[in-house]
Amino acid sequence: MIHRFTLESRLTPEQCRAVLAPALAGKEEPCGSLRGSWFRVRKAEYFHDNYTVVRYSVFGHIRAGENGGSRISCTCFQGAADPLVWGPLFLLVTVGLSLLPPKDILERLPLNAKCGLIAAVGVIAANWLATFAVRKQTGQQLPSTIGEFLCKALDAREAGR
């Protein structure tokens, strides 16, 4: 669900930003944004069966490395674990629920809405966890070419390799 890796590039941090900005702009996938030395890249990938989609987001930080190069620290999130997806939604729900007393919230929601919310959360969580459980049992890795895209775009390699 969450994977951390570090890339090393011969390019300077400024050159990395100059190369990464056009590589992310105006494309459908991978797409993303670059703000100063921080970036986010998103991509959807398909399993071999062609109907299961996994969305990935990589958050990274470009900083000066050894010998005038760059060191890029990356954190890869599977789509459901992406903090920019759940963070604002969690904040909105928390603020919305804090405006009403708990007794009023439960009284105002009809029974079918309560059951529907619980069922929706259960189905999403079960699907998400089942995907990883099946892949772990069969020994199959989830596909992820975001790291390859970053290595190619930034002329980088994984640290330690």
N, C-alpha and C positions, 0 to 999 in steps of 0.2 A: 504494500500500500504506500509506503514511504521509503524512498531509496536516496541515499546521499552519495555523491561522487565528486571528485575534484579533477579538473582538466588543467593541463599546462600548455601554454602556447608560446611560440617565439615572438608573436606580435605584442606590441606594447598595449596597455589598457586602452589608450586613445584609439589605436588602430583596430582593436577588437570591437569597440563601440561603433566605429565608422563602418566596419564590415557587417556587424550584426544588424544595425538599423535598417539598411535596405533589404537584407535577407528576410526580415520579418514583415516589412511593410508591403501592402498591396497583394498579399497572397492569402489564399483561403486556408491552406495548411502547409507547413506549420505556420501559425500566426502568433503574434505576441506584441509586447511593448517593451520599450527601453527607457528607463528614467535614470539619468546619471550613470552610475556604475551598477545599477540593479536592473534585472530584466526578468520577463516572464514569457515563456513559450508554451503554446498549447497545441496538441495534436490528437487526432482520433486514429486508432489503429484497429484492425480487424483480425480476429482469430482465423485459423485455417478453415473453419467452417463457414466463414464469410457472412454470418448473421449476428455474431457477438461482437459488439463494439466496446472498446476500452478507451476512455479519454484520459490523457495525461497532461499534467501541467508541470513545468520545471521553473522554479524560481532560482535565480543565480545572482552572484555578486562577482564582478570583475575587479581584481586589484593587482597591483604590481607583484611580480614574481621574481624568480632568480634570473640573473644574467640579462636584465632588461626586458624580460618577457612578462607574461601575465599568468596569474593563477585564478582560475574560475571555479568558485565553490557553487555546487548545484544541489538542489533538493528536488527530487521528482515525486510528485503526488499522483496517485491514481485518482481519476476524476471525482469520485465521491469523497475523497479525503482532502480535496483542494480547499484551503482556508478562504480563498476569495469567493468560493461558491457558498459555503455554509456560514461563514462569518457574518455577512450582512443580513442573511436570512435569520440567523439566530438572534442578532441584535434587534431586528424588526419585531420578531415574535416576543422577545423578552420585554421590550419597551411597551408593545401593545398589551401584553398581559399584565404588566405592572400598573397600567392605568385603571384597571378594574379590580375591585376586591375579589379574592379567589372564590368566595361564595357566589357572587354574581356570574362569574365566568361559567361555572358548572351549571347554574340554573338556566342561563340563557342558551347554552348549546343543547339542541335536541339530542336524544339518544343515538339516532342514526349518524349524526355528525361526529359524536364522540367515537363511536365504533369505526366510522370511516377513517378518522385520523389515526387511530391505533392500527387499523389494518394497513393503511398506506405506509406507515413507518415500518411495520413488520415485513411487508413484502419487499420494500426497498432494501432493508437490512439483510433479509434472507438471501436475496438475489446477489447482493454484493459479497456476502460472506461465502456463499456457495461457490461462486466463481473461483475464489482463491482456494477454497478447500479442495475442489476438484483438481485444480491445477497443481496443488501441492501433492495430492495423492498420486497423480499420474506422472509427476516429475516434469511437467511442462512449464516452461517459463512464459510469463506474459510477454508478448512482443513489445519492444520499445526501441524505436529508432530515433528518438529525440536526441539521445547522446551522440549517435552517429551524425545527425544533422549538425549539432553544435561542433563536433570534432572537425567536420568537413568545412563548415563556414568559418571557423576561427583558426584553422590550421593547427589543431590542438590534439593532444593525446591524453588518455587517462593517467593521472599521477600514479606512479608505482609500476607502470607497464613499460 
